[in-house]
Amino acid sequence: QVQLVESGGGLVQAGGSLRLSCAASGSIFSINAMGWFRRAPGKQRELVAAIASGGSTNYADSAKGRFTISRNNAKNTVYLQMNSLKPEDTAVYYCNLRYLRAGGDDYWGQGTQVTVSS
């Protein structure tokens, strides 16, 4: 059983920074991608950023230049450094782990609230 535990959300003023962390535990297939999605009130869940176990990254246009995703493969942990936060970044942020293989399994964290005040 794979579990994802997120931390680091909170309330911050516009222009501030937050760092999200997500630790995966359990029996984990090593070839995977870990990422962050978010769901704002009244909107669909969207990808923020993802990073594969080999290091390649993918960012939403809204995150480019402000957010940085990184990971520690030895600790099965992914981080999202968010700088220059805007009120429109307010959302519940979800950690995701996806196995990069046919029929790849998909795991989700419980979500962490990020609120950016103007």
Secondary structure as the mmCIF struct_conf table of DSSP 4:
data_model
#
loop_
_struct_conf.conf_type_id
_struct_conf.id
_struct_conf.beg_label_comp_id
_struct_conf.beg_label_asym_id
_struct_conf.beg_label_seq_id
_struct_conf.end_label_comp_id
_struct_conf.end_label_asym_id
_struct_conf.end_label_seq_id
STRN STRN1 GLN A 3 SER A 7
STRN STRN2 GLY A 10 GLN A 13
TURN_TY1_P TURN_TY1_P1 ALA A 14 GLY A 15
STRN STRN3 LEU A 18 SER A 25
BEND BEND1 GLY A 26 SER A 27
BEND BEND2 SER A 30 ILE A 31
STRN STRN4 ASN A 32 ARG A 39
TURN_TY1_P TURN_TY1_P2 PRO A 41 GLY A 42
BEND BEND3 LYS A 43 LYS A 43
STRN STRN5 GLU A 46 ALA A 52
TURN_TY1_P TURN_TY1_P3 SER A 53 GLY A 54
BEND BEND4 GLY A 55 GLY A 55
STRN STRN6 THR A 57 TYR A 59
TURN_TY1_P TURN_TY1_P4 ASP A 61 ARG A 66
STRN STRN7 PHE A 67 ASN A 72
HELX_RH_3T_P HELX_RH_3T_P1 ASN A 73 LYS A 75
TURN_TY1_P TURN_TY1_P5 ASN A 76 ASN A 76
STRN STRN8 THR A 77 MET A 82
BEND BEND5 SER A 84 SER A 84
HELX_RH_3T_P HELX_RH_3T_P2 PRO A 87 ASP A 89
STRN STRN9 ALA A 91 TYR A 99
BEND BEND6 ARG A 101 ARG A 101
TURN_TY1_P TURN_TY1_P6 ALA A 102 GLY A 103
STRN STRN10 ASP A 106 TRP A 108
STRN STRN11 THR A 112 SER A 117
#
